Amino acid sequence: MYISQGTVKKILKEAGAQRISMEASEEMRKYLNKLAFRTAQKAVKLSKHARRKTVELSDIRLACD
């Protein structure tokens, strides 16, 4: 996995959670990892379409839309 359990808990705490169950943080971590991986795949596809080997900021921004 790409995103750690501690990072997920920190995000949830900053969003206002006082307590977080292990199941909730694990589900959030799975979702965020899937989202990050799909976004990365889209960004790579966009950079290849532009005939570049380097993924640029514009690719990431387009992949997030």
PyMOL Python script that loads the backbone (N, CA, C, O; Angstrom):
from pymol import cmd

cmd.read_pdbstr("""\
ATOM      1  N   MET A   1       0.834  -1.188   0.000  1.00  0.00           N
ATOM      2  CA  MET A   1       0.000   0.000   0.000  1.00  0.00           C
ATOM      3  C   MET A   1       0.876   1.248   0.000  1.00  0.00           C
ATOM      4  O   MET A   1       2.004   1.243   0.494  1.00  0.00           O
ATOM      5  N   TYR A   2       0.336   2.285  -0.554  1.00  0.00           N
ATOM      6  CA  TYR A   2       1.096   3.519  -0.740  1.00  0.00           C
ATOM      7  C   TYR A   2       0.916   4.519   0.407  1.00  0.00           C
ATOM      8  O   TYR A   2       1.849   5.233   0.774  1.00  0.00           O
ATOM      9  N   ILE A   3      -0.283   4.558   0.958  1.00  0.00           N
ATOM     10  CA  ILE A   3      -0.599   5.526   2.008  1.00  0.00           C
ATOM     11  C   ILE A   3      -0.661   4.782   3.338  1.00  0.00           C
ATOM     12  O   ILE A   3      -1.352   3.770   3.456  1.00  0.00           O
ATOM     13  N   SER A   4       0.056   5.280   4.328  1.00  0.00           N
ATOM     14  CA  SER A   4       0.146   4.586   5.607  1.00  0.00           C
ATOM     15  C   SER A   4      -1.090   4.819   6.474  1.00  0.00           C
ATOM     16  O   SER A   4      -1.844   5.772   6.277  1.00  0.00           O
ATOM     17  N   GLN A   5      -1.271   3.919   7.434  1.00  0.00           N
ATOM     18  CA  GLN A   5      -2.374   4.020   8.383  1.00  0.00           C
ATOM     19  C   GLN A   5      -2.268   5.312   9.183  1.00  0.00           C
ATOM     20  O   GLN A   5      -3.278   5.959   9.460  1.00  0.00           O
ATOM     21  N   GLY A   6      -1.041   5.690   9.556  1.00  0.00           N
ATOM     22  CA  GLY A   6      -0.833   6.918  10.318  1.00  0.00           C
ATOM     23  C   GLY A   6      -1.247   8.158   9.548  1.00  0.00           C
ATOM     24  O   GLY A   6      -1.806   9.094  10.121  1.00  0.00           O
ATOM     25  N   THR A   7      -0.977   8.167   8.254  1.00  0.00           N
ATOM     26  CA  THR A   7      -1.366   9.298   7.415  1.00  0.00           C
ATOM     27  C   THR A   7      -2.881   9.425   7.341  1.00  0.00           C
ATOM     28  O   THR A   7      -3.423  10.527   7.408  1.00  0.00           O
ATOM     29  N   VAL A   8      -3.553   8.298   7.204  1.00  0.00           N
ATOM     30  CA  VAL A   8      -5.016   8.304   7.146  1.00  0.00           C
ATOM     31  C   VAL A   8      -5.597   8.830   8.454  1.00  0.00           C
ATOM     32  O   VAL A   8      -6.517   9.648   8.447  1.00  0.00           O
ATOM     33  N   LYS A   9      -5.061   8.360   9.564  1.00  0.00           N
ATOM     34  CA  LYS A   9      -5.551   8.831  10.871  1.00  0.00           C
ATOM     35  C   LYS A   9      -5.326  10.333  11.024  1.00  0.00           C
ATOM     36  O   LYS A   9      -6.178  11.041  11.560  1.00  0.00           O
ATOM     37  N   LYS A  10      -4.183  10.812  10.555  1.00  0.00           N
ATOM     38  CA  LYS A  10      -3.876  12.239  10.646  1.00  0.00           C
ATOM     39  C   LYS A  10      -4.877  13.052   9.817  1.00  0.00           C
ATOM     40  O   LYS A  10      -5.341  14.102  10.263  1.00  0.00           O
ATOM     41  N   ILE A  11      -5.207  12.577   8.624  1.00  0.00           N
ATOM     42  CA  ILE A  11      -6.185  13.261   7.768  1.00  0.00           C
ATOM     43  C   ILE A  11      -7.543  13.314   8.459  1.00  0.00           C
ATOM     44  O   ILE A  11      -8.188  14.362   8.497  1.00  0.00           O
ATOM     45  N   LEU A  12      -7.970  12.181   9.005  1.00  0.00           N
ATOM     46  CA  LEU A  12      -9.268  12.124   9.681  1.00  0.00           C
ATOM     47  C   LEU A  12      -9.304  13.022  10.913  1.00  0.00           C
ATOM     48  O   LEU A  12     -10.313  13.676  11.178  1.00  0.00           O
ATOM     49  N   LYS A  13      -8.211  13.054  11.664  1.00  0.00           N
ATOM     50  CA  LYS A  13      -8.146  13.927  12.848  1.00  0.00           C
ATOM     51  C   LYS A  13      -8.215  15.401  12.444  1.00  0.00           C
ATOM     52  O   LYS A  13      -8.909  16.196  13.077  1.00  0.00           O
ATOM     53  N   GLU A  14      -7.483  15.755  11.377  1.00  0.00           N
ATOM     54  CA  GLU A  14      -7.517  17.148  10.914  1.00  0.00           C
ATOM     55  C   GLU A  14      -8.884  17.523  10.368  1.00  0.00           C
ATOM     56  O   GLU A  14      -9.249  18.698  10.350  1.00  0.00           O
ATOM     57  N   ALA A  15      -9.647  16.517   9.919  1.00  0.00           N
ATOM     58  CA  ALA A  15     -11.002  16.761   9.430  1.00  0.00           C
ATOM     59  C   ALA A  15     -11.998  16.883  10.573  1.00  0.00           C
ATOM     60  O   ALA A  15     -13.164  17.212  10.357  1.00  0.00           O
ATOM     61  N   GLY A  16     -11.528  16.615  11.810  1.00  0.00           N
ATOM     62  CA  GLY A  16     -12.387  16.826  12.963  1.00  0.00           C
ATOM     63  C   GLY A  16     -12.762  15.577  13.749  1.00  0.00           C
ATOM     64  O   GLY A  16     -13.499  15.673  14.731  1.00  0.00           O
ATOM     65  N   ALA A  17     -12.278  14.417  13.347  1.00  0.00           N
ATOM     66  CA  ALA A  17     -12.602  13.184  14.077  1.00  0.00           C
ATOM     67  C   ALA A  17     -11.904  13.188  15.435  1.00  0.00           C
ATOM     68  O   ALA A  17     -10.729  13.542  15.542  1.00  0.00           O
ATOM     69  N   GLN A  18     -12.638  12.793  16.463  1.00  0.00           N
ATOM     70  CA  GLN A  18     -12.037  12.663  17.786  1.00  0.00           C
ATOM     71  C   GLN A  18     -11.471  11.264  17.978  1.00  0.00           C
ATOM     72  O   GLN A  18     -10.382  11.088  18.523  1.00  0.00           O
ATOM     73  N   ARG A  19     -12.230  10.270  17.519  1.00  0.00           N
ATOM     74  CA  ARG A  19     -11.791   8.885  17.610  1.00  0.00           C
ATOM     75  C   ARG A  19     -12.048   8.214  16.273  1.00  0.00           C
ATOM     76  O   ARG A  19     -12.981   8.576  15.556  1.00  0.00           O
ATOM     77  N   ILE A  20     -11.216   7.231  15.938  1.00  0.00           N
ATOM     78  CA  ILE A  20     -11.314   6.563  14.642  1.00  0.00           C
ATOM     79  C   ILE A  20     -11.189   5.060  14.860  1.00  0.00           C
ATOM     80  O   ILE A  20     -10.222   4.595  15.464  1.00  0.00           O
ATOM     81  N   SER A  21     -12.157   4.308  14.373  1.00  0.00           N
ATOM     82  CA  SER A  21     -12.059   2.855  14.508  1.00  0.00           C
ATOM     83  C   SER A  21     -11.043   2.322  13.519  1.00  0.00           C
ATOM     84  O   SER A  21     -10.784   2.936  12.484  1.00  0.00           O
ATOM     85  N   MET A  22     -10.471   1.177  13.842  1.00  0.00           N
ATOM     86  CA  MET A  22      -9.478   0.547  12.973  1.00  0.00           C
ATOM     87  C   MET A  22     -10.110   0.197  11.625  1.00  0.00           C
ATOM     88  O   MET A  22      -9.476   0.348  10.581  1.00  0.00           O
ATOM     89  N   GLU A  23     -11.369  -0.272  11.653  1.00  0.00           N
ATOM     90  CA  GLU A  23     -12.048  -0.642  10.407  1.00  0.00           C
ATOM     91  C   GLU A  23     -12.261   0.572   9.507  1.00  0.00           C
ATOM     92  O   GLU A  23     -12.095   0.492   8.289  1.00  0.00           O
ATOM     93  N   ALA A  24     -12.630   1.694  10.119  1.00  0.00           N
ATOM     94  CA  ALA A  24     -12.879   2.916   9.338  1.00  0.00           C
ATOM     95  C   ALA A  24     -11.586   3.426   8.705  1.00  0.00           C
ATOM     96  O   ALA A  24     -11.571   3.797   7.531  1.00  0.00           O
ATOM     97  N   SER A  25     -10.518   3.444   9.472  1.00  0.00           N
ATOM     98  CA  SER A  25      -9.256   3.957   8.923  1.00  0.00           C
ATOM     99  C   SER A  25      -8.709   3.015   7.851  1.00  0.00           C
ATOM    100  O   SER A  25      -8.110   3.473   6.878  1.00  0.00           O
ATOM    101  N   GLU A  26      -8.906   1.701   8.018  1.00  0.00           N
ATOM    102  CA  GLU A  26      -8.446   0.748   7.008  1.00  0.00           C
ATOM    103  C   GLU A  26      -9.243   0.895   5.710  1.00  0.00           C
ATOM    104  O   GLU A  26      -8.669   0.829   4.622  1.00  0.00           O
ATOM    105  N   GLU A  27     -10.547   1.092   5.814  1.00  0.00           N
ATOM    106  CA  GLU A  27     -11.385   1.279   4.621  1.00  0.00           C
ATOM    107  C   GLU A  27     -11.007   2.566   3.898  1.00  0.00           C
ATOM    108  O   GLU A  27     -10.931   2.601   2.670  1.00  0.00           O
ATOM    109  N   MET A  28     -10.773   3.621   4.670  1.00  0.00           N
ATOM    110  CA  MET A  28     -10.351   4.904   4.088  1.00  0.00           C
ATOM    111  C   MET A  28      -9.001   4.735   3.387  1.00  0.00           C
ATOM    112  O   MET A  28      -8.799   5.271   2.297  1.00  0.00           O
ATOM    113  N   ARG A  29      -8.084   3.998   4.003  1.00  0.00           N
ATOM    114  CA  ARG A  29      -6.762   3.771   3.413  1.00  0.00           C
ATOM    115  C   ARG A  29      -6.871   3.019   2.099  1.00  0.00           C
ATOM    116  O   ARG A  29      -6.191   3.365   1.133  1.00  0.00           O
ATOM    117  N   LYS A  30      -7.719   1.991   2.046  1.00  0.00           N
ATOM    118  CA  LYS A  30      -7.922   1.234   0.810  1.00  0.00           C
ATOM    119  C   LYS A  30      -8.466   2.148  -0.294  1.00  0.00           C
ATOM    120  O   LYS A  30      -8.001   2.114  -1.433  1.00  0.00           O
ATOM    121  N   TYR A  31      -9.461   2.964   0.071  1.00  0.00           N
ATOM    122  CA  TYR A  31     -10.060   3.872  -0.907  1.00  0.00           C
ATOM    123  C   TYR A  31      -9.036   4.880  -1.430  1.00  0.00           C
ATOM    124  O   TYR A  31      -8.944   5.098  -2.638  1.00  0.00           O
ATOM    125  N   LEU A  32      -8.275   5.490  -0.539  1.00  0.00           N
ATOM    126  CA  LEU A  32      -7.285   6.491  -0.954  1.00  0.00           C
ATOM    127  C   LEU A  32      -6.192   5.889  -1.822  1.00  0.00           C
ATOM    128  O   LEU A  32      -5.722   6.526  -2.766  1.00  0.00           O
ATOM    129  N   ASN A  33      -5.787   4.666  -1.507  1.00  0.00           N
ATOM    130  CA  ASN A  33      -4.776   3.990  -2.321  1.00  0.00           C
ATOM    131  C   ASN A  33      -5.300   3.710  -3.725  1.00  0.00           C
ATOM    132  O   ASN A  33      -4.580   3.902  -4.704  1.00  0.00           O
ATOM    133  N   LYS A  34      -6.546   3.259  -3.831  1.00  0.00           N
ATOM    134  CA  LYS A  34      -7.143   3.009  -5.153  1.00  0.00           C
ATOM    135  C   LYS A  34      -7.245   4.308  -5.944  1.00  0.00           C
ATOM    136  O   LYS A  34      -6.917   4.357  -7.129  1.00  0.00           O
ATOM    137  N   LEU A  35      -7.702   5.354  -5.269  1.00  0.00           N
ATOM    138  CA  LEU A  35      -7.851   6.655  -5.926  1.00  0.00           C
ATOM    139  C   LEU A  35      -6.502   7.184  -6.409  1.00  0.00           C
ATOM    140  O   LEU A  35      -6.394   7.680  -7.531  1.00  0.00           O
ATOM    141  N   ALA A  36      -5.486   7.081  -5.575  1.00  0.00           N
ATOM    142  CA  ALA A  36      -4.152   7.562  -5.949  1.00  0.00           C
ATOM    143  C   ALA A  36      -3.601   6.766  -7.129  1.00  0.00           C
ATOM    144  O   ALA A  36      -3.012   7.341  -8.044  1.00  0.00           O
ATOM    145  N   PHE A  37      -3.790   5.449  -7.110  1.00  0.00           N
ATOM    146  CA  PHE A  37      -3.263   4.615  -8.188  1.00  0.00           C
ATOM    147  C   PHE A  37      -3.978   4.901  -9.504  1.00  0.00           C
ATOM    148  O   PHE A  37      -3.335   5.001 -10.549  1.00  0.00           O
ATOM    149  N   ARG A  38      -5.324   5.035  -9.462  1.00  0.00           N
ATOM    150  CA  ARG A  38      -6.080   5.353 -10.691  1.00  0.00           C
ATOM    151  C   ARG A  38      -5.671   6.708 -11.247  1.00  0.00           C
ATOM    152  O   ARG A  38      -5.550   6.872 -12.461  1.00  0.00           O
ATOM    153  N   THR A  39      -5.458   7.675 -10.372  1.00  0.00           N
ATOM    154  CA  THR A  39      -5.032   9.008 -10.809  1.00  0.00           C
ATOM    155  C   THR A  39      -3.649   8.941 -11.445  1.00  0.00           C
ATOM    156  O   THR A  39      -3.402   9.580 -12.468  1.00  0.00           O
ATOM    157  N   ALA A  40      -2.758   8.179 -10.849  1.00  0.00           N
ATOM    158  CA  ALA A  40      -1.415   8.015 -11.411  1.00  0.00           C
ATOM    159  C   ALA A  40      -1.470   7.353 -12.782  1.00  0.00           C
ATOM    160  O   ALA A  40      -0.759   7.761 -13.701  1.00  0.00           O
ATOM    161  N   GLN A  41      -2.309   6.336 -12.921  1.00  0.00           N
ATOM    162  CA  GLN A  41      -2.445   5.660 -14.219  1.00  0.00           C
ATOM    163  C   GLN A  41      -2.940   6.629 -15.291  1.00  0.00           C
ATOM    164  O   GLN A  41      -2.436   6.630 -16.414  1.00  0.00           O
ATOM    165  N   LYS A  42      -3.931   7.454 -14.939  1.00  0.00           N
ATOM    166  CA  LYS A  42      -4.450   8.436 -15.896  1.00  0.00           C
ATOM    167  C   LYS A  42      -3.370   9.447 -16.279  1.00  0.00           C
ATOM    168  O   LYS A  42      -3.246   9.814 -17.447  1.00  0.00           O
ATOM    169  N   ALA A  43      -2.595   9.894 -15.299  1.00  0.00           N
ATOM    170  CA  ALA A  43      -1.535  10.871 -15.562  1.00  0.00           C
ATOM    171  C   ALA A  43      -0.475  10.284 -16.487  1.00  0.00           C
ATOM    172  O   ALA A  43       0.001  10.965 -17.395  1.00  0.00           O
ATOM    173  N   VAL A  44      -0.109   9.045 -16.267  1.00  0.00           N
ATOM    174  CA  VAL A  44       0.879   8.386 -17.129  1.00  0.00           C
ATOM    175  C   VAL A  44       0.332   8.254 -18.543  1.00  0.00           C
ATOM    176  O   VAL A  44       1.048   8.490 -19.516  1.00  0.00           O
ATOM    177  N   LYS A  45      -0.932   7.879 -18.652  1.00  0.00           N
ATOM    178  CA  LYS A  45      -1.565   7.749 -19.967  1.00  0.00           C
ATOM    179  C   LYS A  45      -1.557   9.093 -20.707  1.00  0.00           C
ATOM    180  O   LYS A  45      -1.302   9.145 -21.910  1.00  0.00           O
ATOM    181  N   LEU A  46      -1.835  10.167 -19.982  1.00  0.00           N
ATOM    182  CA  LEU A  46      -1.822  11.500 -20.586  1.00  0.00           C
ATOM    183  C   LEU A  46      -0.430  11.897 -21.052  1.00  0.00           C
ATOM    184  O   LEU A  46      -0.274  12.468 -22.131  1.00  0.00           O
ATOM    185  N   SER A  47       0.581  11.599 -20.245  1.00  0.00           N
ATOM    186  CA  SER A  47       1.948  11.957 -20.651  1.00  0.00           C
ATOM    187  C   SER A  47       2.388  11.140 -21.861  1.00  0.00           C
ATOM    188  O   SER A  47       3.074  11.660 -22.740  1.00  0.00           O
ATOM    189  N   LYS A  48       2.003   9.870 -21.915  1.00  0.00           N
ATOM    190  CA  LYS A  48       2.350   9.046 -23.077  1.00  0.00           C
ATOM    191  C   LYS A  48       1.633   9.538 -24.329  1.00  0.00           C
ATOM    192  O   LYS A  48       2.196   9.525 -25.423  1.00  0.00           O
ATOM    193  N   HIS A  49       0.378   9.974 -24.157  1.00  0.00           N
ATOM    194  CA  HIS A  49      -0.369  10.516 -25.286  1.00  0.00           C
ATOM    195  C   HIS A  49       0.323  11.753 -25.859  1.00  0.00           C
ATOM    196  O   HIS A  49       0.307  11.986 -27.068  1.00  0.00           O
ATOM    197  N   ALA A  50       0.931  12.537 -24.970  1.00  0.00           N
ATOM    198  CA  ALA A  50       1.662  13.735 -25.394  1.00  0.00           C
ATOM    199  C   ALA A  50       3.087  13.396 -25.853  1.00  0.00           C
ATOM    200  O   ALA A  50       3.886  14.292 -26.125  1.00  0.00           O
ATOM    201  N   ARG A  51       3.391  12.112 -25.935  1.00  0.00           N
ATOM    202  CA  ARG A  51       4.701  11.618 -26.365  1.00  0.00           C
ATOM    203  C   ARG A  51       5.833  12.103 -25.468  1.00  0.00           C
ATOM    204  O   ARG A  51       6.913  12.474 -25.928  1.00  0.00           O
ATOM    205  N   ARG A  52       5.542  12.084 -24.166  1.00  0.00           N
ATOM    206  CA  ARG A  52       6.557  12.442 -23.180  1.00  0.00           C
ATOM    207  C   ARG A  52       6.777  11.259 -22.255  1.00  0.00           C
ATOM    208  O   ARG A  52       5.873  10.453 -22.032  1.00  0.00           O
ATOM    209  N   LYS A  53       7.989  11.161 -21.718  1.00  0.00           N
ATOM    210  CA  LYS A  53       8.290  10.144 -20.714  1.00  0.00           C
ATOM    211  C   LYS A  53       8.094  10.688 -19.304  1.00  0.00           C
ATOM    212  O   LYS A  53       7.959   9.927 -18.345  1.00  0.00           O
ATOM    213  N   THR A  54       8.081  12.010 -19.190  1.00  0.00           N
ATOM    214  CA  THR A  54       7.957  12.664 -17.895  1.00  0.00           C
ATOM    215  C   THR A  54       6.504  13.034 -17.608  1.00  0.00           C
ATOM    216  O   THR A  54       5.843  13.677 -18.423  1.00  0.00           O
ATOM    217  N   VAL A  55       6.020  12.621 -16.446  1.00  0.00           N
ATOM    218  CA  VAL A  55       4.686  13.030 -16.000  1.00  0.00           C
ATOM    219  C   VAL A  55       4.828  14.428 -15.421  1.00  0.00           C
ATOM    220  O   VAL A  55       5.636  14.660 -14.522  1.00  0.00           O
ATOM    221  N   GLU A  56       4.047  15.344 -15.938  1.00  0.00           N
ATOM    222  CA  GLU A  56       4.140  16.737 -15.518  1.00  0.00           C
ATOM    223  C   GLU A  56       2.933  17.140 -14.683  1.00  0.00           C
ATOM    224  O   GLU A  56       1.947  16.408 -14.593  1.00  0.00           O
ATOM    225  N   LEU A  57       3.028  18.300 -14.083  1.00  0.00           N
ATOM    226  CA  LEU A  57       1.958  18.840 -13.250  1.00  0.00           C
ATOM    227  C   LEU A  57       0.639  18.895 -14.008  1.00  0.00           C
ATOM    228  O   LEU A  57      -0.411  18.575 -13.451  1.00  0.00           O
ATOM    229  N   SER A  58       0.686  19.291 -15.255  1.00  0.00           N
ATOM    230  CA  SER A  58      -0.539  19.388 -16.055  1.00  0.00           C
ATOM    231  C   SER A  58      -1.198  18.024 -16.225  1.00  0.00           C
ATOM    232  O   SER A  58      -2.425  17.940 -16.278  1.00  0.00           O
ATOM    233  N   ASP A  59      -0.411  16.956 -16.311  1.00  0.00           N
ATOM    234  CA  ASP A  59      -0.966  15.612 -16.415  1.00  0.00           C
ATOM    235  C   ASP A  59      -1.710  15.221 -15.136  1.00  0.00           C
ATOM    236  O   ASP A  59      -2.787  14.627 -15.184  1.00  0.00           O
ATOM    237  N   ILE A  60      -1.122  15.564 -14.012  1.00  0.00           N
ATOM    238  CA  ILE A  60      -1.752  15.263 -12.730  1.00  0.00           C
ATOM    239  C   ILE A  60      -3.056  16.049 -12.591  1.00  0.00           C
ATOM    240  O   ILE A  60      -4.082  15.505 -12.180  1.00  0.00           O
ATOM    241  N   ARG A  61      -3.001  17.318 -12.934  1.00  0.00           N
ATOM    242  CA  ARG A  61      -4.219  18.153 -12.808  1.00  0.00           C
ATOM    243  C   ARG A  61      -5.320  17.642 -13.720  1.00  0.00           C
ATOM    244  O   ARG A  61      -6.479  17.597 -13.306  1.00  0.00           O
ATOM    245  N   LEU A  62      -4.997  17.257 -14.940  1.00  0.00           N
ATOM    246  CA  LEU A  62      -6.000  16.717 -15.853  1.00  0.00           C
ATOM    247  C   LEU A  62      -6.533  15.376 -15.360  1.00  0.00           C
ATOM    248  O   LEU A  62      -7.720  15.085 -15.515  1.00  0.00           O
ATOM    249  N   ALA A  63      -5.679  14.571 -14.776  1.00  0.00           N
ATOM    250  CA  ALA A  63      -6.093  13.255 -14.271  1.00  0.00           C
ATOM    251  C   ALA A  63      -7.022  13.388 -13.078  1.00  0.00           C
ATOM    252  O   ALA A  63      -7.833  12.499 -12.821  1.00  0.00           O
ATOM    253  N   CYS A  64      -6.913  14.484 -12.351  1.00  0.00           N
ATOM    254  CA  CYS A  64      -7.760  14.702 -11.161  1.00  0.00           C
ATOM    255  C   CYS A  64      -9.147  15.217 -11.516  1.00  0.00           C
ATOM    256  O   CYS A  64     -10.050  15.167 -10.681  1.00  0.00           O
ATOM    257  N   ASP A  65      -9.332  15.704 -12.717  1.00  0.00           N
ATOM    258  CA  ASP A  65     -10.647  16.253 -13.123  1.00  0.00           C
ATOM    259  C   ASP A  65     -11.653  15.175 -13.390  1.00  0.00           C
ATOM    260  O   ASP A  65     -12.797  15.470 -13.737  1.00  0.00           O
TER     261      ASP A  65
END
""", "prot")
cmd.dss("prot")
cmd.show_as("cartoon", "prot")
cmd.util.cbc("prot")
cmd.orient("prot")
